[in-house]
Amino acid sequence: MPMDEDFLRTLAPDSYRTLAALRESKRPQLDSIAQRAGLTDVAVWYVTFRNFQQGEAPFSPQDVTLTNVGREFHPLDAIGISSGFAQHRLAQNETASGLLVFDRAINPNRDLTLRLETQTSGDWQAILQRVELERSLIRSRANAKGRGSLSW
């Protein structure tokens, strides 16, 4: 999930506060990554890796590729959120969460494909449709309260 403000704002208020606070708590690390990469800002994505197979399974956040706007993007860095993220191994039915940091040129409002090793997911268009529906509901509620329209 992109941690961009316009995506987070579509979440329930408690989820928004939690994820926005998480993002801001990592701001010094994110700024350092951006500086190392020669960028003024970075795109941050919240990810969860899951192991549904029997036994332990390795995972590598650096093996994630996002294809978007005609380019392939690889993480500049990864920041662990859950305690097991740094081990890059998951027991059966275990999860590990973290933040993947990408070049800001990724446009999460456009179609994208996620690839992890040999597995590919092209479900982003369906996710975007749900996000756009939620954005229109937010605008409708704001208009009904007489606040005018919101812009993204």
C-alpha positions as CSV (number, residue, x, y, z in Angstrom):
1,M,0.0,0.0,0.0
2,P,1.4,3.4,-0.9
3,M,1.9,5.6,2.2
4,D,1.1,8.8,0.1
5,E,-1.2,11.1,2.0
6,D,-4.0,10.9,-0.7
7,F,-4.1,7.1,-0.2
8,L,-4.0,7.2,3.6
9,R,-6.8,9.7,3.7
10,T,-9.2,7.1,2.2
11,L,-8.7,4.9,5.3
12,A,-10.8,5.0,8.5
13,P,-9.6,7.8,10.9
14,D,-7.8,5.4,13.3
15,S,-6.0,3.6,10.5
16,Y,-5.0,6.9,8.9
17,R,-3.6,8.2,12.2
18,T,-1.7,5.0,12.8
19,L,-0.1,4.8,9.4
20,A,0.6,8.5,9.1
21,A,2.3,8.4,12.5
22,L,4.3,5.3,11.4
23,R,5.4,7.1,8.3
24,E,6.4,10.2,10.2
25,S,8.3,8.1,12.9
26,K,10.5,6.8,10.1
27,R,11.0,10.3,8.6
28,P,14.7,10.6,9.6
29,Q,15.5,7.2,7.9
30,L,13.4,8.1,4.9
31,D,15.2,11.5,4.5
32,S,18.6,9.7,4.8
33,I,17.6,7.2,2.1
34,A,16.5,10.0,-0.1
35,Q,19.7,11.9,0.4
36,R,21.8,8.8,-0.3
37,A,19.9,8.4,-3.6
38,G,20.2,12.0,-4.5
39,L,16.5,12.6,-4.3
40,T,14.5,15.3,-2.5
41,D,11.7,12.9,-1.5
42,V,10.9,9.2,-1.8
43,A,7.8,7.0,-2.3
44,V,7.0,4.8,0.7
45,W,5.0,1.6,0.5
46,Y,3.8,-0.5,3.4
47,V,4.3,-4.3,2.6
48,T,3.5,-7.5,4.4
49,F,5.2,-10.8,3.5
50,R,3.3,-14.0,4.3
51,N,4.4,-17.6,4.3
52,F,1.5,-20.0,3.5
53,Q,3.7,-23.0,2.7
54,Q,4.8,-25.6,5.1
55,G,8.1,-24.9,6.9
56,E,10.3,-21.8,6.7
57,A,10.5,-19.6,3.6
58,P,13.0,-16.9,2.8
59,F,11.9,-13.5,1.4
60,S,13.9,-10.6,0.1
61,P,12.3,-7.1,0.1
62,Q,14.9,-6.1,-2.5
63,D,13.4,-8.6,-4.9
64,V,10.2,-6.6,-5.2
65,T,9.8,-4.8,-8.6
66,L,7.0,-2.3,-9.4
67,T,6.4,-1.7,-13.0
68,N,4.7,1.7,-13.5
69,V,4.5,4.5,-16.0
70,G,6.7,2.5,-18.4
71,R,9.5,1.9,-15.9
72,E,10.6,-0.8,-13.5
73,F,11.3,0.4,-9.9
74,H,13.3,-1.5,-7.4
75,P,13.4,-0.6,-3.7
76,L,16.1,1.9,-2.7
77,D,15.9,0.4,0.8
78,A,13.6,-1.4,3.2
79,I,12.8,-0.6,6.8
80,G,11.5,-3.3,9.0
81,I,8.3,-2.7,11.1
82,S,7.7,-6.1,12.6
83,S,10.4,-7.8,14.6
84,G,11.1,-10.6,12.1
85,F,11.4,-8.5,9.1
86,A,15.2,-8.2,9.3
87,Q,15.7,-12.0,9.3
88,H,14.2,-12.4,5.8
89,R,12.7,-15.7,6.9
90,L,9.2,-16.6,7.8
91,A,7.8,-19.7,9.6
92,Q,4.6,-21.2,8.3
93,N,1.6,-18.8,8.6
94,E,3.9,-16.1,9.9
95,T,4.0,-12.5,8.5
96,A,6.6,-9.7,8.5
97,S,5.8,-6.1,7.7
98,G,8.0,-3.3,6.6
99,L,8.3,-0.2,4.5
100,L,9.8,-0.3,1.0
101,V,11.3,2.9,-0.2
102,F,11.2,3.8,-3.9
103,D,12.0,6.7,-6.2
104,R,9.2,9.2,-6.1
105,A,8.6,8.9,-9.8
106,I,6.2,6.0,-9.1
107,N,2.7,7.2,-9.7
108,P,0.3,5.0,-7.5
109,N,-2.7,6.6,-9.2
110,R,-1.7,4.8,-12.4
111,D,-1.8,1.1,-13.2
112,L,1.1,-0.9,-11.9
113,T,2.3,-4.4,-11.6
114,L,4.1,-5.9,-8.6
115,R,6.6,-8.7,-9.1
116,L,8.3,-10.7,-6.4
117,E,10.8,-13.2,-7.9
118,T,8.6,-15.2,-10.3
119,Q,5.2,-14.2,-8.9
120,T,3.4,-11.3,-10.5
121,S,0.3,-9.4,-9.4
122,G,-1.7,-7.2,-11.7
123,D,-4.5,-6.4,-9.3
124,W,-3.7,-2.8,-8.9
125,Q,-6.4,-1.6,-11.3
126,A,-9.1,-3.2,-9.1
127,I,-7.5,-1.6,-6.0
128,L,-7.4,1.8,-7.7
129,Q,-11.1,1.5,-8.5
130,R,-11.9,0.9,-4.8
131,V,-9.7,3.9,-3.8
132,E,-11.4,6.1,-6.4
133,L,-14.8,5.0,-5.1
134,E,-13.8,5.9,-1.5
135,R,-12.4,9.3,-2.7
136,S,-15.7,10.1,-4.4
137,L,-17.6,9.1,-1.2
138,I,-15.3,11.4,0.8
139,R,-16.0,14.3,-1.6
140,S,-19.8,13.6,-1.4
141,R,-19.7,13.7,2.4
142,A,-17.7,16.9,2.4
143,N,-20.1,18.5,-0.1
144,A,-23.1,17.4,2.0
145,K,-21.6,19.1,5.0
146,G,-21.3,22.3,3.1
147,R,-17.5,22.4,3.1
148,G,-17.1,22.5,-0.7
149,S,-15.1,20.1,-2.7
150,L,-11.8,18.4,-1.8
151,S,-9.0,18.2,-4.2
152,W,-6.4,15.5,-4.3
